[in-house]
Amino acid sequence: MKLNPNILVTVLFFLTFLIHFSLWKFVFHLDEIIIVKFYLFLSVMFMLMITMIVLINRVVPEFLGLSVIGLILLKFGLMYLIRKKLNFEVIPGYKFHFIIPYFVLTTLLTYYAIKLINHDKKQ
């Protein structure tokens, strides 16, 4: 049984959110408004990145790998700006809460791009 990459990426994203939210709320006892705003931003940005990857794959598929690197750099800059906006520094261990979702979503974005590249090579 082959699992659709779209479904896999979506399920892993929401699983990441649920695990992180559970840790945030029940282990660290922190305010859930910040994490919900943070993941709302992450989900909008993640959907934007996936859409851009699909569009780039349709227009210029030979530059998909290079564009993924550029999108990851863009995502890092946007994450840095949103960290300042959400006052993440007041949260104890904020680097843990900032870095882990970034790497998980970067991994999912890279996985999706690899699936698109491999799909194009098969055709």
Buried (B, 14 or more C-beta within 10 A) or exposed (E): EEEEBEEBBBEBBEEBBEEBBEBBEEEEEBEEEBBEEBBEBBBEBBEBBBEBBBEBBEEEBEEBEEBBEEBBEBBEEBBEEBBEEBEBEEBEEBEEBBEBBBEBBBEBBBBBBBBBBEEEEEE
